[in-house]
Amino acid sequence: EATIVRKVRKVNGRAPRDKDKKDRSGCTDPNPLSPEPLAFLLPAHRSEYTFRTAGIAKDRNRSALMIDFASVKRRSNPELIEDPGGHDDCFDWSGHIASRGRIWVDASNYDVLRVDRGLGGPVDVKVPALIQRRHHLANWVVIVRDDVTIRYKTVAFSDPDEVLLLPESIDTLSMIRGGLQSTRRTQRFSDYRRFVTEGKVLP
């Protein structure tokens, strides 16, 4: 399975400094390492979700087949953790969170056009005692909403010629009760480049 690797090249037009790596303003930055968003459709993960057809609609003037999905394991058990990247006063959670959503598939060639993912309802997140004391939080915080919309587009490359389906935008909204800040984040992707290398297997 592919893993997305993200590296910050510039911050406000300049090379990133050491303090940028820990500054709280970077709390809402996407994770530097994250799984491929469409990996849940691979055979190895398909049994973790239920799927059902949801009709036909238009997405940006393209006919799309809609497929709804939901986690088979509906009980969530997340725990609050401090940001693995080390940003000050920044948090994340680990553990299973049941999700549901909709996949929009091009009716003519079956390319994925869009994926909407969210929660089935509010989710309680356990706060470990150490984090409670250090940040003056209660035993639990509640994720009210955690919505993600990913739109895809085809990108053509040459030498060799190849067309790939890649993210065009990612919009996220997280609403949390219990002392943590809610966030809204928008990412736009453009100017894709492909790097081709060679390898040799020696006997």
C-alpha contacts under 8 A as a table, 3 or more apart, distances in Angstrom:
res1	aa1	res2	aa2	distance
1	E	35	P	7.93
1	E	36	E	7.43
1	E	39	A	7.01
2	A	35	P	6.69
2	A	36	E	5.74
2	A	39	A	8.00
3	T	33	L	6.73
3	T	34	S	5.83
3	T	35	P	4.71
3	T	36	E	5.53
4	I	32	P	7.67
4	I	33	L	5.68
4	I	34	S	5.25
4	I	35	P	5.94
4	I	36	E	6.13
5	V	32	P	5.59
5	V	33	L	4.86
5	V	34	S	6.86
6	R	31	N	7.39
6	R	32	P	4.49
6	R	33	L	6.39
7	K	32	P	6.40
8	V	11	V	7.47
8	V	16	P	7.26
9	R	15	A	6.26
9	R	16	P	6.84
10	K	13	G	5.44
10	K	14	R	5.04
10	K	15	A	4.69
10	K	16	P	5.69
11	V	14	R	5.33
11	V	15	A	6.15
11	V	16	P	5.55
16	P	20	D	6.19
16	P	21	K	7.81
17	R	20	D	5.32
17	R	21	K	7.18
18	D	21	K	5.58
18	D	22	K	7.47
19	K	22	K	5.49
19	K	23	D	5.97
20	D	23	D	5.10
20	D	26	G	7.16
21	K	26	G	7.17
21	K	85	G	7.63
21	K	86	G	7.62
21	K	87	H	6.91
22	K	26	G	7.28
22	K	85	G	7.47
22	K	86	G	5.67
22	K	87	H	4.22
22	K	88	D	6.16
23	D	26	G	5.86
23	D	27	C	7.61
23	D	87	H	5.62
23	D	88	D	6.22
24	R	27	C	5.24
24	R	87	H	5.34
24	R	88	D	5.09
24	R	89	D	6.65
24	R	90	C	6.82
25	S	28	T	7.13
26	G	29	D	5.25
26	G	87	H	6.79
27	C	83	D	7.88
27	C	87	H	5.96
27	C	88	D	7.81
27	C	90	C	5.68
27	C	91	F	7.96
28	T	183	T	7.40
28	T	185	R	7.29
31	N	34	S	6.09
35	P	39	A	7.24
36	E	39	A	5.37
37	P	40	F	7.18
38	L	41	L	5.76
38	L	42	L	7.61
39	A	42	L	5.42
39	A	45	H	7.37
40	F	45	H	5.20
40	F	46	R	6.23
41	L	45	H	6.46
41	L	46	R	5.61
42	L	45	H	5.66
42	L	46	R	6.02
43	P	46	R	5.12
43	P	47	S	7.63
44	A	47	S	7.37
45	H	48	E	5.54
45	H	49	Y	7.63
46	R	49	Y	5.79
46	R	50	T	7.92
47	S	50	T	7.36
47	S	72	V	7.82
48	E	71	S	6.01
48	E	72	V	5.44
48	E	73	K	7.24
49	Y	69	F	6.28
49	Y	70	A	5.35
49	Y	71	S	4.49
49	Y	72	V	4.96
50	T	69	F	5.44
50	T	70	A	5.43
50	T	71	S	6.49
50	T	72	V	6.17
51	F	67	I	6.61
51	F	68	D	5.66
51	F	69	F	4.52
51	F	70	A	6.90
52	R	67	I	5.69
52	R	68	D	5.41
52	R	69	F	6.63
53	T	65	L	7.82
53	T	66	M	6.15
53	T	67	I	4.57
53	T	68	D	6.20
54	A	65	L	7.61
54	A	66	M	5.08
54	A	67	I	5.32
54	A	68	D	6.14
55	G	65	L	6.20
55	G	66	M	5.54
55	G	67	I	7.60
56	I	63	S	6.97
56	I	64	A	5.64
56	I	65	L	4.73
56	I	66	M	5.83
57	A	63	S	5.92
57	A	64	A	5.35
57	A	65	L	6.64
57	A	66	M	7.12
58	K	61	N	5.60
58	K	62	R	5.32
58	K	63	S	4.74
58	K	64	A	5.67
59	D	62	R	5.18
59	D	63	S	6.50
59	D	64	A	6.40
59	D	104	W	7.86
59	D	113	L	7.81
62	R	106	D	6.93
62	R	107	A	7.95
63	S	106	D	6.21
63	S	107	A	5.60
63	S	108	S	7.71
64	A	104	W	5.74
64	A	105	V	5.11
64	A	106	D	4.62
64	A	107	A	4.92
64	A	113	L	7.95
65	L	104	W	5.77
65	L	105	V	5.04
65	L	106	D	6.37
65	L	107	A	5.62
66	M	102	R	6.60
66	M	103	I	5.71
66	M	104	W	4.81
66	M	105	V	6.38
67	I	102	R	5.53
67	I	103	I	5.08
67	I	104	W	6.61
67	I	105	V	7.88
68	D	100	R	7.55
68	D	101	G	5.76
68	D	102	R	4.32
68	D	103	I	6.30
69	F	100	R	5.53
69	F	101	G	5.45
69	F	102	R	6.01
69	F	103	I	7.72
70	A	98	A	7.62
70	A	99	S	5.83
70	A	100	R	4.05
70	A	101	G	6.48
71	S	74	R	5.93
71	S	98	A	5.43
71	S	99	S	5.57
71	S	100	R	6.30
72	V	98	A	7.99
73	K	76	S	7.85
73	K	98	A	6.50
74	R	97	I	7.97
74	R	98	A	5.14
74	R	99	S	7.84
75	R	97	I	7.41
75	R	98	A	6.37
76	S	95	G	7.73
76	S	96	H	5.44
76	S	97	I	4.49
76	S	98	A	5.47
76	S	123	V	6.97
77	N	95	G	5.85
77	N	96	H	5.57
77	N	97	I	6.45
77	N	124	D	7.82
77	N	125	V	7.10
77	N	126	K	7.95
78	P	93	W	6.03
78	P	94	S	5.34
78	P	95	G	4.33
78	P	96	H	5.77
78	P	97	I	6.33
78	P	124	D	7.54
78	P	125	V	5.24
78	P	126	K	6.55
79	E	93	W	5.34
79	E	94	S	5.45
79	E	95	G	6.34
79	E	125	V	5.26
79	E	126	K	4.70
79	E	127	V	6.10
79	E	128	P	7.40
80	L	91	F	6.92
80	L	92	D	5.96
80	L	93	W	4.35
80	L	94	S	6.58
80	L	125	V	6.19
80	L	126	K	6.02
80	L	127	V	5.20
80	L	128	P	6.97
81	I	84	P	7.91
81	I	91	F	5.78
81	I	92	D	5.32
81	I	93	W	5.25
81	I	94	S	6.86
81	I	127	V	7.85
81	I	131	I	7.82
82	E	86	G	7.61
82	E	89	D	7.80
82	E	90	C	6.18
82	E	91	F	4.49
82	E	92	D	6.09
82	E	93	W	8.00
82	E	131	I	7.80
83	D	86	G	5.43
83	D	87	H	6.10
83	D	88	D	7.96
83	D	90	C	5.34
83	D	91	F	4.66
83	D	92	D	5.69
84	P	87	H	7.89
86	G	90	C	7.86
87	H	90	C	5.67
89	D	135	H	7.96
93	W	125	V	7.65
97	I	123	V	7.81
98	A	119	L	6.68
98	A	120	G	7.32
99	S	117	R	6.77
99	S	118	G	5.61
99	S	119	L	4.72
99	S	120	G	6.15
100	R	117	R	5.76
100	R	118	G	5.57
100	R	119	L	5.86
100	R	120	G	6.16
101	G	115	V	7.39
101	G	116	D	5.21
101	G	117	R	4.24
101	G	118	G	5.90
102	R	115	V	5.87
102	R	116	D	5.16
102	R	117	R	6.63
103	I	112	V	7.16
103	I	113	L	7.80
103	I	114	R	6.01
103	I	115	V	4.62
103	I	116	D	6.49
104	W	112	V	6.00
104	W	113	L	5.44
104	W	114	R	5.03
104	W	115	V	6.24
105	V	110	Y	5.33
105	V	111	D	5.57
105	V	112	V	4.49
105	V	113	L	5.48
105	V	114	R	7.23
106	D	109	N	5.79
106	D	110	Y	4.65
106	D	111	D	5.17
106	D	112	V	6.25
106	D	113	L	6.27
107	A	110	Y	5.64
111	D	165	L	7.62
112	V	115	V	7.66
112	V	152	Y	6.78
113	L	151	R	5.87
113	L	152	Y	5.09
113	L	153	K	6.92
114	R	149	T	7.09
114	R	150	I	5.52
114	R	151	R	4.38
114	R	152	Y	5.93
115	V	148	V	7.91
115	V	149	T	5.71
115	V	150	I	5.23
115	V	151	R	6.65
116	D	147	D	7.39
116	D	148	V	5.79
116	D	149	T	4.53
116	D	150	I	6.60
117	R	147	D	5.76
117	R	148	V	5.18
117	R	149	T	6.48
118	G	145	R	7.03
118	G	146	D	5.47
118	G	147	D	4.43
118	G	148	V	6.38
119	L	122	P	7.13
119	L	123	V	7.92
119	L	145	R	6.47
119	L	146	D	6.29
119	L	147	D	7.25
121	G	144	V	6.99
121	G	145	R	7.58
122	P	142	V	6.49
122	P	143	I	5.57
122	P	144	V	4.51
122	P	145	R	6.78
123	V	142	V	5.57
123	V	143	I	5.09
123	V	144	V	6.61
124	D	140	W	6.36
124	D	141	V	5.99
124	D	142	V	4.61
124	D	143	I	6.46
125	V	140	W	5.50
125	V	141	V	5.27
125	V	142	V	5.87
125	V	143	I	7.24
126	K	139	N	6.24
126	K	140	W	4.82
126	K	141	V	6.81
127	V	131	I	6.54
127	V	132	Q	6.33
127	V	137	L	7.60
127	V	138	A	7.11
127	V	139	N	5.16
127	V	140	W	5.32
127	V	141	V	7.09
128	P	131	I	5.51
128	P	132	Q	6.26
128	P	139	N	7.28
129	A	132	Q	4.94
129	A	133	R	6.30
129	A	139	N	7.57
130	L	133	R	5.35
130	L	134	R	6.11
131	I	134	R	5.04
131	I	135	H	5.83
131	I	136	H	7.65
131	I	137	L	7.22
132	Q	135	H	5.61
132	Q	136	H	5.21
132	Q	137	L	4.51
132	Q	138	A	6.07
132	Q	139	N	6.84
133	R	136	H	5.28
133	R	137	L	7.01
137	L	140	W	7.84
137	L	178	G	7.32
137	L	179	G	6.58
138	A	141	V	7.09
138	A	178	G	7.04
140	W	178	G	7.11
141	V	176	I	7.08
141	V	177	R	5.81
141	V	178	G	4.63
141	V	179	G	7.37
141	V	180	L	7.76
142	V	176	I	5.59
142	V	177	R	5.08
142	V	178	G	6.40
143	I	146	D	6.92
143	I	174	S	7.37
143	I	175	M	6.11
143	I	176	I	4.58
143	I	177	R	6.56
144	V	174	S	7.57
144	V	175	M	5.34
144	V	176	I	5.52
144	V	177	R	7.03
145	R	173	L	7.06
145	R	174	S	5.37
145	R	175	M	4.97
145	R	176	I	7.13
146	D	172	T	7.24
146	D	173	L	5.67
146	D	174	S	4.40
146	D	175	M	6.55
147	D	172	T	5.50
147	D	173	L	5.14
147	D	174	S	6.49
148	V	170	I	6.98
148	V	171	D	5.69
148	V	172	T	4.47
148	V	173	L	6.66
149	T	170	I	5.71
149	T	171	D	5.21
149	T	172	T	6.53
150	I	167	P	6.76
150	I	168	E	7.51
150	I	169	S	5.79
150	I	170	I	4.53
150	I	171	D	6.57
151	R	167	P	5.85
151	R	168	E	5.45
151	R	169	S	5.36
151	R	170	I	6.61
152	Y	165	L	6.49
152	Y	166	L	5.48
152	Y	167	P	4.35
152	Y	168	E	4.97
152	Y	169	S	7.15
153	K	165	L	5.66
153	K	166	L	5.62
153	K	167	P	6.25
153	K	168	E	5.78
154	T	163	V	6.36
154	T	164	L	5.50
154	T	165	L	4.49
154	T	166	L	6.17
155	V	163	V	5.53
155	V	164	L	5.38
155	V	165	L	6.36
155	V	166	L	6.84
155	V	192	Y	7.70
156	A	161	D	7.30
156	A	162	E	5.87
156	A	163	V	4.35
156	A	164	L	6.54
157	F	160	P	7.16
157	F	161	D	5.48
157	F	162	E	5.18
157	F	163	V	6.07
157	F	164	L	7.96
157	F	193	R	7.96
157	F	194	R	7.34
158	S	161	D	4.03
158	S	162	E	6.32
167	P	170	I	7.40
167	P	189	F	6.79
168	E	188	R	6.09
168	E	189	F	5.17
168	E	190	S	7.15
169	S	186	T	7.37
169	S	187	Q	5.47
169	S	188	R	4.52
169	S	189	F	5.97
170	I	186	T	5.93
170	I	187	Q	5.11
170	I	188	R	6.73
171	D	184	R	7.64
171	D	185	R	5.85
171	D	186	T	4.59
171	D	187	Q	6.39
172	T	184	R	5.70
172	T	185	R	5.22
172	T	186	T	6.52
173	L	182	S	7.78
173	L	183	T	5.91
173	L	184	R	4.49
173	L	185	R	6.56
174	S	182	S	5.45
174	S	183	T	5.25
174	S	184	R	6.41
175	M	181	Q	7.67
175	M	182	S	4.55
175	M	183	T	6.65
176	I	179	G	7.87
176	I	180	L	6.16
176	I	181	Q	6.58
176	I	182	S	5.42
177	R	180	L	6.49
189	F	192	Y	7.62
